[in-house]
Amino acid sequence: MKGIVFVKFNEFIEELWGEDFWDELLSDADLPSEGVYTTVATYDDEELFTLVGLIVDKKSISAKDAQYAFGKWVFKELYNLAPPGAHDFKDVFEFLHAVQDFIHVEVKKLNPDALLPEFEFLTETPNVLTFKYISPRKLCYFCEGIIHGLAEHTGQSIKVSQPECEHEAGKRCVIKVEKV
């Protein structure tokens, strides 16, 4: 996983629970990187999962809630780093299409080894968009949070659900976004 995710996760944790809690997580996690992250390096995905697991234990929240909260928070951070042209999309559905068709394409140009999730769009009406979320990391709850952060940014009211989820005995993750 790209270091930018870890750097932003560090900022998120410190903003939410303080620098001492971040230091406690790093001490308990015993990570290969020792929690020293740079934005351009690549780190083992397990480091993030280890940190999330510790948060789940220490704060008595679910992994789903932890991933969702980080996703919602990090949207504005990633949006600020998005390639030129990414800021032209003002609708949640348009932006989600742009993630697959434009933003991730541009990210791959800069970071060819980046492992990015893919969206396979299944159905779309003016008020409902469903897509398959494809990623070996299985961070669908993180994706849900990002979508909610996106909706806040665009000023649109939405409802996000997963009619199918690999974490809940589904064979795939299908995310449904409804404008309300």
N, C-alpha and C positions, 0 to 999 in steps of 0.2 A: 504494500500500500504506500502511496506517495506520502512523503513527509508532511506536506501541507495539511493533510487530514490530522496527523498527530499534533502538529503545532496548534491548529485550531481547537482540537480536543483539549489540549492543555489550557488554552485561553478560556474555553467554555467552563472547564472544571474550576479554574481559579476564580472566574467571575461568579459562579454559582455557590461554591463552597469554600473558596479561599486557597491561598498558596500552601498553607500547612497541610490541607487535605490532599492536594496534588503530591506533595512530598511524601505523605504517608502512603499513597497509592504506589508511588515508585519504589519506596522502600519494601513494601509488602510484595510487590510484583516480581522483583528480581528478574528484570528484563535483559535480554542480550544487549540492547542499545543503552541500557541504564537510564532510559528516559531522556536521552539527549537527542533531540530531533532537529533536523533542518528541513526546510520546505522542499528542497530539490532531491533529497536522498529517498531511497525506497527502503521500507521496513517490513518485517514479517507481519502479516495480517494478525497472527496470534497475539501480538503485543496489544493491539486494540481490544481484542476479545478478552484477554486477560484483565485489562484495565476495567472494561465494562463489567466483567464478572465480579471484580472486587467492589465496584460501586453498588452492584446489585446486593451483595452481602452486607456492605457497611451502611447503606442507606435504606435497606429494605424496600427497594423498588424492583420492578420487573426489568428484564433485559429489553423488552419491548418498549417500556416507558423511557428507559435510559437512551436507547437508540433514537426514539422519536424526538425526545427533547433536544438531543444534540443536532439532529437533522433540521429541526425547526430553527434552532439558533444559528446554525452554520450557513443557512441559505444566504443571508445578507453578506456574509463573509465571502462566499464563493461567487456571489453575484458581482461583488466589487472586483473580483479577479477575472471575471469572464472576458473572453476575447471580444475585440471590437465587433459590433453588430449584434451581440447578444442582448444588448439593452434595448433593442428596437421592438421587442415582443411585449405587448401589454396585456395579453390574455393568458390565463392559466393553460388552456389547451394549446394555444399557439406556442407557448414557451416549452411545454412538454415535447411537442413535436420538434422544436428547435434543439432541445437537448440531444435528441437522437440524430437529427439530420444536419445539425450545424455545430453546436457547442462541442460535443464529443469528437467530432471530426477535427475541429481546430485544436482541441487538447491533444489529440493523437499526433498532430503535426509537430507540436512542441515536445511531446513526451511519447514517442512511439511504443515504449514498453508499458505505458499506463494500462492497467486492467480496469476498464470502465464497464458499468452495467449497460445492458441493452434494453430497449423498450420495443416490444413487438405489439403494435397497435391492433386491437381486435375489433372494437366497434366504436362508433362516434356518432352522436346526435348533437344538436346545438347545446344540450345541457348535460350530457353524460359521455364520458370518455373512459374506455376500459383498455388496459394494456397488460401484457405479460412483462413482468420484471424479471430479467435474466441476469444472474450474477452468481458465480461460485461462492461469493462471500455471504450471500443470503441476508443482505441488509435491507430487506423490504420495509421494515419499520423506520429505519433511517430515511428511506426514500419517502415514506408517508410524511415524516416531519418536514423534509425539504419542500414537499408539495404544499403543506400548510404555511410554511414560511413564504413561499412564492405567492400564495393567495393573499396573505397579509400585505405583501409588497404591491400586488396589483389592485388591492382593495376589493377583491371578489370574495363572496361567501361561498364556501364549498363544504362538501361532506366527502370524506375519503373512507373507503372500506376495502376489504379484501375478501371477495367471494371464494377465493382459493388461496391457500397459503401453505408453503412447505413446512412451516413451523407448527402447523395445526393439521397435520396428516394429509395435506394436499400434495398433488404431484407437481405443482407449479405455483408461482405467486402471480395472481392476477389482481391488479389494483384498479379500482373503480373510483373515478372522480366525478362528483355531481355538483353542478352549480345550483345553489339554493337561493 
